[in-house]
């Protein structure tokens, strides 16, 4: 794979891999902003980052009653009204480094910075599929493909979601060409990427060039043999190989929270701040913190939450005379679900959601 023509990358990110380029900011930097500035948006790649000419870029749609349709980026912008939504994009491997402390896992050793809360702008998938004459009957899948470059494990990148998710009125699944009211850059999937609020980032296909309506999920490696939660007894690629097809593809991630900063502001006061993200059963209702390993919990103040799909920022100030220690966080959603103390270990190190934790001294 050729990495010589990549655009310049943000210098504010901690680089985990150079080829492909995978990098994240610190959580402490992230929580200073309600909407994530572009220079702090993490980069997750399975191959080289490509740059495209917006004037010649096009999208092909297959499977509708009108047959195969090709639309240029200009066609998309001029034919359909722009819709905007704030939604958190996060990698399935967020906090993988923490999970790897229990037992080795496979994958980029992400910390807690592979999340971005942005305002996405583009064309609603529901409007586009209606234009293409796609029927919503049955239980089909919408497959997204990017043939921009070869990937580490396949000849293209592909993913799929249920059509019902794609066309739901309040789901805001879209083909985005804006991020935070600016043109979407190549580093983050521009000129056109999929946005699936509430789903893991692996389904938010960057540089999307093809949409296919199918009776089956995408056959791509990253849908069928990755981004799945395998049972804890699977500890190697060899034991995983015959099991991938038996487990469902990941969709929504789990209720989670992270302590991004903890410091003493006086001899008897501890200041803590962080973020939380919802699971599949409702938005974050509250966050609590503990400095005694969960014996006592104190409510945090929610300082930001926007709509159904954003992250939640929170902070707390509590009395604490200890000069050093650990503080934990746990999120609670609108259905009363509580973030667990421990996440479930799995070979790929995905969906870790044990209590958030940070030390102070």
TIMI-357184 format. One record per residue (C-alpha): residue in one letter; x, y, z. Coordinates in steps of 0.001 Angstrom, whole numbers. Each point is the difference from the previous one (the first is absolute). Layout:
BEGIN
pt residu: a&east: X&north: Y&up: Z
...
# end
This chain:
BEGIN
pt residu: x&east: 0&north: 0&up: 0
pt residu: x&east: 1237&north: 3485&up: -886
pt residu: x&east: 154&north: 2501&up: 2856
pt residu: x&east: 2051&north: 2649&up: -1817
pt residu: x&east: -2897&north: 2255&up: -1047
pt residu: x&east: -1785&north: 424&up: 3308
pt residu: x&east: -1069&north: 3458&up: 1193
pt residu: x&east: 1703&north: 1513&up: 3023
pt residu: x&east: -1444&north: -1161&up: 3319
pt residu: x&east: -704&north: 1897&up: 3196
pt residu: x&east: 3007&north: 441&up: 2273
pt residu: x&east: -2265&north: -22&up: 3081
pt residu: x&east: -658&north: -3736&up: -165
pt residu: x&east: 1866&north: -2836&up: 1678
pt residu: x&east: 1078&north: -2305&up: -2826
pt residu: x&east: -668&north: -3689&up: 624
pt residu: x&east: 964&north: -1163&up: -3507
pt residu: x&east: 1557&north: 1895&up: -2917
pt residu: x&east: -994&north: -2343&up: -2843
pt residu: x&east: -2947&north: -128&up: -9
pt residu: x&east: -330&north: 3283&up: 1866
pt residu: x&east: -1793&north: -565&up: 3298
pt residu: x&east: 97&north: 2728&up: 2617
pt residu: x&east: -2051&north: 1445&up: 2872
pt residu: x&east: 5&north: 3069&up: 2234
pt residu: x&east: 16&north: -141&up: 3782
pt residu: x&east: -3369&north: -126&up: 1707
pt residu: x&east: 1103&north: 2991&up: 2083
pt residu: x&east: 310&north: 2073&up: -3176
pt residu: x&east: -3276&north: -1289&up: -1409
pt residu: x&east: -2238&north: 957&up: 2912
pt residu: x&east: 991&north: 3661&up: -294
pt residu: x&east: -2358&north: 243&up: -2997
pt residu: x&east: -3674&north: -844&up: -450
pt residu: x&east: 560&north: -466&up: -3732
pt residu: x&east: 3332&north: -1584&up: -876
pt residu: x&east: 2316&north: 2250&up: -2058
pt residu: x&east: 1327&north: -1671&up: -3130
pt residu: x&east: 3568&north: -134&up: 1309
pt residu: x&east: -1229&north: -2118&up: 2939
pt residu: x&east: -2142&north: -2420&up: -2029
pt residu: x&east: 1593&north: -3435&up: 165
pt residu: x&east: 1159&north: -1823&up: -3124
pt residu: x&east: -764&north: -3692&up: -553
pt residu: x&east: 1160&north: -1609&up: -3228
pt residu: x&east: 454&north: -3469&up: -1496
pt residu: x&east: 1978&north: 1304&up: -2962
pt residu: x&east: 1381&north: 3215&up: -1523
pt residu: x&east: -1909&north: 3280&up: 311
pt residu: x&east: -1176&north: 1088&up: -3450
pt residu: x&east: -735&north: 3485&up: -1297
pt residu: x&east: -2649&north: 450&up: -2690
pt residu: x&east: -1044&north: 2711&up: -2420
pt residu: x&east: -3445&north: 1140&up: 1127
pt residu: x&east: -910&north: 986&up: -3559
pt residu: x&east: 395&north: -3555&up: -1300
pt residu: x&east: -1047&north: -1995&up: 3085
pt residu: x&east: -3138&north: -2118&up: -458
pt residu: x&east: -2238&north: -2438&up: 1848
pt residu: x&east: -1658&north: -3086&up: -1508
pt residu: x&east: -3248&north: -1443&up: 1403
pt residu: x&east: -1070&north: -3536&up: -890
pt residu: x&east: -3145&north: -1935&up: 846
pt residu: x&east: -2760&north: 2563&up: -426
pt residu: x&east: -2913&north: -149&up: -2431
pt residu: x&east: 1733&north: 2549&up: -2228
pt residu: x&east: 2965&north: -2300&up: -570
pt residu: x&east: 3570&north: 1143&up: 484
pt residu: x&east: 261&north: 3725&up: 695
pt residu: x&east: 3128&north: 2129&up: 39
pt residu: x&east: 20&north: 3414&up: 1681
pt residu: x&east: 2828&north: 2488&up: 185
pt residu: x&east: 758&north: 1871&up: 3191
pt residu: x&east: -1472&north: 3075&up: -1689
pt residu: x&east: -3184&north: -1998&up: -753
pt residu: x&east: -328&north: -956&up: 3662
pt residu: x&east: 415&north: 3579&up: 1185
pt residu: x&east: -2360&north: 1510&up: -2567
pt residu: x&east: -2728&north: -2670&up: 25
pt residu: x&east: -422&north: -591&up: 3724
pt residu: x&east: -281&north: 2451&up: 2903
pt residu: x&east: 2809&north: -64&up: 2515
pt residu: x&east: -797&north: -1511&up: 3382
pt residu: x&east: 2207&north: 449&up: 3051
pt residu: x&east: 275&north: -2078&up: 3168
pt residu: x&east: 2365&north: -87&up: 2963
pt residu: x&east: 1220&north: -3533&up: 560
pt residu: x&east: 2911&north: -1681&up: 1756
pt residu: x&east: 2261&north: -2125&up: -2161
pt residu: x&east: 1953&north: -2585&up: 1954
pt residu: x&east: 2212&north: -2944&up: -817
pt residu: x&east: -1035&north: -3455&up: 1187
pt residu: x&east: 3454&north: -375&up: 1532
pt residu: x&east: -302&north: 2961&up: 2337
pt residu: x&east: 1773&north: -769&up: 3315
pt residu: x&east: 1566&north: -3146&up: -1524
pt residu: x&east: 3221&north: 790&up: 1836
pt residu: x&east: -1841&north: -382&up: 3315
pt residu: x&east: -1502&north: -3328&up: -1044
pt residu: x&east: 3470&north: -1189&up: -1023
pt residu: x&east: 1230&north: 455&up: 3562
pt residu: x&east: -2086&north: -3025&up: 1012
pt residu: x&east: 1144&north: -2227&up: -2866
pt residu: x&east: 1560&north: 728&up: -3420
pt residu: x&east: -2391&north: 1082&up: -2763
pt residu: x&east: 380&north: 434&up: -3751
pt residu: x&east: -148&north: 3461&up: -1518
pt residu: x&east: 1217&north: 3575&up: 232
pt residu: x&east: 608&north: 747&up: 3711
pt residu: x&east: -2493&north: 2844&up: 165
pt residu: x&east: -383&north: 2018&up: 3178
pt residu: x&east: -3134&north: 2103&up: 609
pt residu: x&east: 394&north: 2595&up: -2758
pt residu: x&east: -1531&north: -1810&up: -2987
pt residu: x&east: -3234&north: 1961&up: 224
pt residu: x&east: -1111&north: 3228&up: -1674
pt residu: x&east: -3168&north: 2001&up: 481
pt residu: x&east: -734&north: 1943&up: -3174
pt residu: x&east: -2749&north: 1718&up: -1941
pt residu: x&east: -408&north: -1980&up: -3204
pt residu: x&east: -1679&north: 1405&up: -3087
pt residu: x&east: -1144&north: -1787&up: -3122
pt residu: x&east: -2748&north: -1933&up: -1745
pt residu: x&east: -2355&north: -2240&up: 1944
pt residu: x&east: 314&north: -3607&up: -1128
pt residu: x&east: -3792&north: -346&up: 111
pt residu: x&east: -415&north: 2792&up: -2571
pt residu: x&east: 2667&north: -1450&up: -2242
pt residu: x&east: -1466&north: -3501&up: 56
pt residu: x&east: -3472&north: 1356&up: -689
pt residu: x&east: 1414&north: 1820&up: -3023
pt residu: x&east: 1541&north: -3287&up: -1175
pt residu: x&east: -3319&north: -1835&up: 340
pt residu: x&east: 1077&north: -2293&up: 2828
pt residu: x&east: -2811&north: -1962&up: 1642
pt residu: x&east: -61&north: -162&up: 3783
pt residu: x&east: -1876&north: -3304&up: 71
pt residu: x&east: 1582&north: -3104&up: 1462
pt residu: x&east: 3186&north: 154&up: 2025
pt residu: x&east: 2740&north: 994&up: -2440
pt residu: x&east: 3430&north: 1379&up: 767
pt residu: x&east: 1613&north: 3174&up: -1273
pt residu: x&east: 3605&north: -757&up: -958
pt residu: x&east: 2568&north: 2800&up: -210
pt residu: x&east: 3235&north: -386&up: -1916
pt residu: x&east: 3157&north: 2029&up: -485
pt residu: x&east: 2343&north: -1043&up: -2771
pt residu: x&east: 2347&north: 2884&up: 715
pt residu: x&east: 2882&north: -2240&up: 946
pt residu: x&east: 1064&north: -3498&up: 867
pt residu: x&east: -415&north: -866&up: 3690
pt residu: x&east: 2055&north: -2149&up: 2328
pt residu: x&east: -2487&north: -2878&up: -132
pt residu: x&east: -2076&north: 524&up: -3165
pt residu: x&east: 106&north: 1602&up: -3433
pt residu: x&east: -2453&north: 2734&up: 1079
pt residu: x&east: -1705&north: 1196&up: 3174
pt residu: x&east: -3622&north: -982&up: 514
pt residu: x&east: -2705&north: 28&up: 2657
pt residu: x&east: -3758&north: -301&up: 237
pt residu: x&east: -2918&north: 949&up: 2205
pt residu: x&east: -3640&north: -1118&up: 22
pt residu: x&east: -2103&north: 2038&up: -2431
pt residu: x&east: -2427&north: 732&up: 2840
pt residu: x&east: 2804&north: 1799&up: 1860
pt residu: x&east: 1006&north: 1838&up: -3137
pt residu: x&east: -3419&north: 1484&up: -719
pt residu: x&east: -1315&north: 581&up: 3532
pt residu: x&east: -1356&north: 3535&up: 328
pt residu: x&east: 1952&north: 853&up: 3140
pt residu: x&east: 3135&north: -1990&up: -829
pt residu: x&east: 1702&north: 2690&up: -2114
pt residu: x&east: 2070&north: -2500&up: -1991
pt residu: x&east: 1614&north: 2084&up: -2710
pt residu: x&east: 2649&north: 409&up: -2632
pt residu: x&east: 2009&north: 2839&up: 1484
pt residu: x&east: 2100&north: 2530&up: -1878
pt residu: x&east: 343&north: 2429&up: 2906
pt residu: x&east: 1481&north: -265&up: 3488
pt residu: x&east: -561&north: 2906&up: 2395
pt residu: x&east: -1351&north: 2108&up: -2878
pt residu: x&east: 3191&north: -403&up: -2031
pt residu: x&east: 689&north: -2238&up: -3015
pt residu: x&east: 894&north: -3502&up: 1135
pt residu: x&east: 3754&north: -504&up: -317
pt residu: x&east: 1683&north: -3054&up: -1462
pt residu: x&east: 1379&north: -1035&up: 3396
pt residu: x&east: -3563&north: -449&up: 1257
pt residu: x&east: -1574&north: -1608&up: -3037
pt residu: x&east: -560&north: 2917&up: -2345
pt residu: x&east: -1354&north: 832&up: -2370
pt residu: x&east: -2788&north: -2414&up: 1030
pt residu: x&east: -453&north: -2370&up: 2916
pt residu: x&east: -2795&north: -1894&up: 1680
pt residu: x&east: -1250&north: 1218&up: 3386
pt residu: x&east: -2004&north: -2474&up: 2106
pt residu: x&east: -857&north: 1676&up: 3325
pt residu: x&east: 29&north: -2488&up: 2853
pt residu: x&east: 2089&north: -2608&up: -1832
pt residu: x&east: 3723&north: -716&up: 325
pt residu: x&east: 2344&north: 1776&up: -2367
pt residu: x&east: 693&north: -3107&up: -2072
pt residu: x&east: -3394&north: 494&up: -1677
pt residu: x&east: 705&north: 3668&up: -806
pt residu: x&east: 1735&north: -830&up: -3277
pt residu: x&east: 2434&north: 2678&up: -1184
pt residu: x&east: 422&north: 961&up: -3672
pt residu: x&east: -3234&north: -1861&up: -792
pt residu: x&east: -487&north: -546&up: -3726
pt residu: x&east: -2564&north: -2814&up: -197
pt residu: x&east: -3298&north: -829&up: 1727
pt residu: x&east: -1640&north: -3385&up: -612
pt residu: x&east: -3385&north: -1220&up: 1241
pt residu: x&east: 391&north: -3674&up: 847
pt residu: x&east: -1799&north: -2838&up: 1723
pt residu: x&east: 3244&north: -758&up: 1867
pt residu: x&east: 2513&north: 1939&up: 2057
pt residu: x&east: 3117&north: 1284&up: -1686
pt residu: x&east: 2370&north: -2891&up: -766
pt residu: x&east: 2990&north: 2215&up: 780
pt residu: x&east: 2618&north: -1155&up: 2493
pt residu: x&east: -717&north: 2906&up: 2345
pt residu: x&east: -3665&north: -965&up: 246
pt residu: x&east: 351&north: -3773&up: 153
pt residu: x&east: 3351&north: -786&up: 1638
pt residu: x&east: 674&north: 3018&up: 2159
pt residu: x&east: -1863&north: 2373&up: 2317
pt residu: x&east: -1811&north: -2799&up: 1791
pt residu: x&east: 47&north: -898&up: 3686
pt residu: x&east: 1298&north: -3545&up: 286
pt residu: x&east: -283&north: -2011&up: 3259
pt residu: x&east: 2830&north: 308&up: 2542
pt residu: x&east: 1321&north: -3512&up: -702
pt residu: x&east: 1076&north: 1069&up: -3507
pt residu: x&east: 3607&north: 1125&up: 383
pt residu: x&east: 1596&north: -259&up: -3462
pt residu: x&east: -641&north: 516&up: -3713
pt residu: x&east: -57&north: -3760&up: -466
pt residu: x&east: -2759&north: -624&up: 2529
pt residu: x&east: -1922&north: 3041&up: -1244
pt residu: x&east: -6&north: -996&up: -3668
pt residu: x&east: -2830&north: -2594&up: 76
pt residu: x&east: -2118&north: 2131&up: 2356
pt residu: x&east: -316&north: 3374&up: -1709
pt residu: x&east: -3143&north: -953&up: -1912
pt residu: x&east: -1751&north: -1132&up: 3179
pt residu: x&east: 15&north: 3414&up: 1684
pt residu: x&east: -1893&north: 3150&up: -997
pt residu: x&east: 1668&north: 3042&up: -1469
pt residu: x&east: 330&north: 2840&up: 2484
pt residu: x&east: -2397&north: 2925&up: -269
pt residu: x&east: -357&north: 2273&up: 3039
pt residu: x&east: 2791&north: 95&up: 2555
pt residu: x&east: -601&north: -353&up: 3745
pt residu: x&east: -839&north: 2591&up: 2650
pt residu: x&east: 3336&north: 1526&up: 954
pt residu: x&east: 1765&north: 2815&up: 1812
pt residu: x&east: 3580&north: 1210&up: 251
pt residu: x&east: 1789&north: 2111&up: 2597
pt residu: x&east: 2026&north: 2411&up: -2106
pt residu: x&east: 1449&north: 2158&up: 2768
pt residu: x&east: 357&north: -155&up: 3785
pt residu: x&east: 1888&north: 2474&up: 2171
pt residu: x&east: -56&north: 1547&up: 3455
pt residu: x&east: -1101&north: 3633&up: -3
pt residu: x&east: 619&north: 422&up: 3727
pt residu: x&east: 1091&north: -2070&up: 2973
pt residu: x&east: -3473&north: -1499&up: 347
pt residu: x&east: -1546&north: 280&up: -3488
pt residu: x&east: 261&north: -2262&up: -3039
pt residu: x&east: -1074&north: 1169&up: -3450
pt residu: x&east: -922&north: -2633&up: -2617
pt residu: x&east: -1300&north: 240&up: -3553
pt residu: x&east: -628&north: -2373&up: -2867
pt residu: x&east: -2443&north: -1259&up: -2607
pt residu: x&east: -2667&north: -2679&up: -278
pt residu: x&east: -1665&north: -1744&up: -2931
pt residu: x&east: -3305&north: -1875&up: -204
pt residu: x&east: -615&north: -3615&up: -894
pt residu: x&east: -2912&north: -1285&up: -2043
pt residu: x&east: -2753&north: 513&up: 2563
pt residu: x&east: -135&north: 3746&up: 612
pt residu: x&east: 2046&north: 3133&up: 449
pt residu: x&east: 2228&north: 725&up: 2999
pt residu: x&east: -2104&north: 1269&up: 2910
pt residu: x&east: 2768&north: 481&up: 2536
pt residu: x&east: 3583&north: -702&up: 1019
pt residu: x&east: 1324&north: -833&up: 3458
pt residu: x&east: 3537&north: -51&up: 1409
pt residu: x&east: 1594&north: -1888&up: 2874
pt residu: x&east: 3309&north: 363&up: 1823
pt residu: x&east: -447&north: -3113&up: 2170
pt residu: x&east: -221&north: -2708&up: -2666
pt residu: x&east: -3755&north: 204&up: -352
pt residu: x&east: -1038&north: -31&up: 3651
pt residu: x&east: -1330&north: 3554&up: -265
pt residu: x&east: -1154&north: 1778&up: -3146
pt residu: x&east: -350&north: 3747&up: -585
pt residu: x&east: -2047&north: 1556&up: -2828
pt residu: x&east: 1854&north: 1917&up: -2697
pt residu: x&east: -1390&north: 3041&up: -1784
pt residu: x&east: -815&north: -437&up: -3684
pt residu: x&east: 1465&north: 2975&up: -1851
pt residu: x&east: -839&north: -958&up: -3585
pt residu: x&east: -2378&north: -2272&up: -1872
pt residu: x&east: -1595&north: 789&up: -3370
pt residu: x&east: -2797&north: -2074&up: -1483
pt residu: x&east: -159&north: -3784&up: -2
pt residu: x&east: 3396&north: -814&up: -1489
pt residu: x&east: 2618&north: 2231&up: 1596
pt residu: x&east: 2399&north: -892&up: 2752
pt residu: x&east: -590&north: 1312&up: 3523
pt residu: x&east: 2563&north: 2181&up: 1733
pt residu: x&east: 26&north: 99&up: 3789
pt residu: x&east: 1956&north: 1363&up: 2945
pt residu: x&east: 4&north: -321&up: 3779
pt residu: x&east: 1648&north: 1600&up: 3003
pt residu: x&east: -21&north: -1961&up: 3234
pt residu: x&east: 1563&north: 158&up: 3424
pt residu: x&east: 3057&north: -2237&up: 147
pt residu: x&east: 3019&north: 425&up: 2271
pt residu: x&east: 2109&north: -2832&up: -1442
pt residu: x&east: 3164&north: 1241&up: -1690
pt residu: x&east: -160&north: -2781&up: -2576
pt residu: x&east: -2420&north: -2695&up: -1091
pt residu: x&east: -2262&north: -1286&up: -2738
pt residu: x&east: -3368&north: 1326&up: -1086
pt residu: x&east: -2536&north: -2083&up: -1924
pt residu: x&east: -2971&north: 1029&up: -2112
pt residu: x&east: -3142&north: -1793&up: -1085
pt residu: x&east: -2761&north: 1095&up: -2347
pt residu: x&east: -3734&north: -616&up: 400
pt residu: x&east: -2400&north: 120&up: -2949
pt residu: x&east: -3656&north: 1013&up: -268
pt residu: x&east: -1110&north: -3618&up: 395
pt residu: x&east: 1860&north: -336&up: 3296
pt residu: x&east: 2857&north: -2108&up: -1344
pt residu: x&east: 3288&north: 544&up: 1857
pt residu: x&east: 3472&north: -294&up: -1453
pt residu: x&east: 1596&north: -3156&up: 1454
pt residu: x&east: 3110&north: -90&up: 2150
pt residu: x&east: 1757&north: -2330&up: -2415
pt residu: x&east: -172&north: -391&up: -3763
pt residu: x&east: -50&north: -3407&up: -1661
pt residu: x&east: 3353&north: -1050&up: -1463
pt residu: x&east: 0&north: -1067&up: -3638
pt residu: x&east: 2753&north: -844&up: -2461
pt residu: x&east: -463&north: 3073&up: -2200
pt residu: x&east: -134&north: 2360&up: 2968
pt residu: x&east: -3232&north: 1690&up: -1040
pt residu: x&east: -2856&north: 1569&up: 1977
pt residu: x&east: 1871&north: 398&up: 3288
pt residu: x&east: -2231&north: 1834&up: 2489
pt residu: x&east: 1217&north: -628&up: 3528
pt residu: x&east: -177&north: 2944&up: 2387
pt residu: x&east: 2012&north: 3002&up: -1124
pt residu: x&east: 3111&north: 533&up: 2095
pt residu: x&east: 2739&north: 2568&up: 565
pt residu: x&east: 2594&north: 707&up: 2648
pt residu: x&east: 865&north: 3229&up: 1740
pt residu: x&east: 2995&north: 995&up: 2083
# end
